[in-house]
C-alpha cells in the first residue's frame, strides 16, 4: 500500500493499493492494482486493474481486466492481452 510520494519501480506478486492523495511515478508490475491516487507510468497487472475516483492516471495499462470508474481521469493507452 502506498499513501505518499513514490518514484521508481514496483514489482510484487501481491495486490498493490495506491491510496487517495498518493503520487506515484513508477513502472509497476503486480498481481492486482487498485488506484485512488495520482499515477504516472506504465502499469502491468497479471489479474486486474481497478481505478476509483479521484484517480488521475497518465501512462499505459496492460492487464486482462481493467475497470475505470466514473470520475477518473485517464490519459494514455490500455492493452488487454488474451489470457
Contact map, one row per residue, 1 for C-alpha under 8 A:
11100000000000011110000000000000000000000000000000000000000000000000000000000000000
11111100000000011110010000000000000000000000000000000000000000000000000000000000000
11111000000000000111111000000000000000000000000000000000000000000000000000000000000
01111100000000000000111100000000000000000000000000000000000000000000000000000000000
01111110000000000000011100000000000000000000000000000000000000000000000000000000000
01011111000000000000001111000000000000000000000000000000000000000000000000000000000
00001111100000000000000111000000000000000000000000000000000000000000000000000000000
00000111110000000000000011100000000000000000000000000000000000000000000000000000000
00000011111000000000000001110000000000000000000000000000000000000000000000000000000
00000001111100000000000001111100000000000000000000000000000000000000000000000000000
00000000111110000000000000011100000000000000000000000000000000000000000000000000000
00000000011111110000000000001110000000000000000000000000000000000000000000000000000
00000000001111100000000000000110000000000000000000000000000000000000000000000000000
00000000000111110000000000000111000000000000000000000000000000000000000000000000000
00000000000111111000000000000111110000000000000000000000000000000000000000000000000
11000000000101111100000000000111110000000000000000000000000000000000000000000000000
11000000000000111110000000000000111000000000000000000000000000000000000000000000000
11100000000000011111010000000000111110000000000000000000000000000000000000000000000
11100000000000001111110000000000001110000000000000000000000000000000000000000000000
00100000000000000111110000000000001111000000000000000110000000000000000000000000000
00110000000000000011111000000000000111000000000000000000000000000000000000000000000
01111000000000000111111100000000000111000000000000000000000000000000000000000000000
00111100000000000000111110000000000011100000000000000000000000000000000000000000000
00011110000000000000011111000000000011110000000000000000000000000000000000000000000
00000111000000000000001111100000000000111000000000000000000000000000000000000000000
00000111110000000000000111110000000000111100000000000000000000000000000000000000000
00000001110000000000000011111000000000001110000000000000000000000000000000000000000
00000000111000000000000001111100000000001111000000000000000000000000000000000000000
00000000011100000000000000111110000000000011110000000000000000000000000000000000000
00000000011111110000000000011111100000000001110000000000000000000000000000000000000
00000000000111110000000000001111100000000000111100000000000000000000000000000000000
00000000000001110000000000000111110000000000111110000000000000000000000000000000000
00000000000000111100000000000111111000000000100111000000000000000000000000000000000
00000000000000111100000000000001111100000000000011110000000000000000000000000000000
00000000000000001111000000000000111111100000000011110010000000000000000000000000000
00000000000000000111110000000000011111000000000000111110000000000000000000000000000
00000000000000000111111100000000001111100000000000000111000000000000000000000000000
00000000000000000001111100000000001111110000000000000011100000000000000000000000000
00000000000000000000001111000000001011111000000000000011110000000000000000000000000
00000000000000000000000111000000000001111100000000000000111000000000000000000000000
00000000000000000000000011110000000000111110000000000000011100000000000000000000000
00000000000000000000000001110000000000011111000000000000001110000000000000000000000
00000000000000000000000000111000000000001111100000000000001111000000000000000000000
00000000000000000000000000011100000000000111110000000000000011100000000000000000000
00000000000000000000000000001111100000000011111110000000000011110000000000000000000
00000000000000000000000000001111000000000001111100000000000000110000000000000000000
00000000000000000000000000000011000000000000111110000000000000111000000000000000000
00000000000000000000000000000011100000000000111111000000000000111110000000000000000
00000000000000000000000000000001111000000000101111100000000000101110000000000000000
00000000000000000000000000000000111000000000000111110000000000000111100000000000000
00000000000000000000000000000000011100000000000011111010000000000011100100000000000
00000000000000000000000000000000011100000000000001111110000000000001111100000000000
00000000000000000000000000000000000100000000000000111110000000000000111100000000000
00000000000000000001000000000000000110000000000000011111000000000000001110000000000
00000000000000000001000000000000001111100000000000111111100000000000001110000000000
00000000000000000000000000000000000011100000000000000111110000000000000111000000000
00000000000000000000000000000000000001110000000000000011111000000000000111110000000
00000000000000000000000000000000000000111000000000000001111100000000000001110000000
00000000000000000000000000000000000000011110000000000000111110000000000000111000000
00000000000000000000000000000000000000001110000000000000011111000000000000011110000
00000000000000000000000000000000000000000111100000000000001111100000000000001110000
00000000000000000000000000000000000000000011100000000000000111110000000000000111100
00000000000000000000000000000000000000000001111110000000000011111100000000000111100
00000000000000000000000000000000000000000000111100000000000001111100000000000011111
00000000000000000000000000000000000000000000001110000000000000111110000000000001000
00000000000000000000000000000000000000000000000111000000000000111111000000000000000
00000000000000000000000000000000000000000000000111100000000000001111100000000000000
00000000000000000000000000000000000000000000000001110000000000000111110100000000000
00000000000000000000000000000000000000000000000001111000000000000011111100000000000
00000000000000000000000000000000000000000000000000011000000000000001111100000000000
00000000000000000000000000000000000000000000000000011110000000000000111110000000000
00000000000000000000000000000000000000000000000000111111100000000001111111000000000
00000000000000000000000000000000000000000000000000000111100000000000001111100000000
00000000000000000000000000000000000000000000000000000001110000000000000111110000000
00000000000000000000000000000000000000000000000000000000111000000000000011111000000
00000000000000000000000000000000000000000000000000000000111100000000000001111100000
00000000000000000000000000000000000000000000000000000000001110000000000000111110000
00000000000000000000000000000000000000000000000000000000000111100000000000011111000
00000000000000000000000000000000000000000000000000000000000111110000000000001111100
00000000000000000000000000000000000000000000000000000000000001111000000000000111110
00000000000000000000000000000000000000000000000000000000000001110000000000000011111
00000000000000000000000000000000000000000000000000000000000000010000000000000001111
00000000000000000000000000000000000000000000000000000000000000010000000000000000111
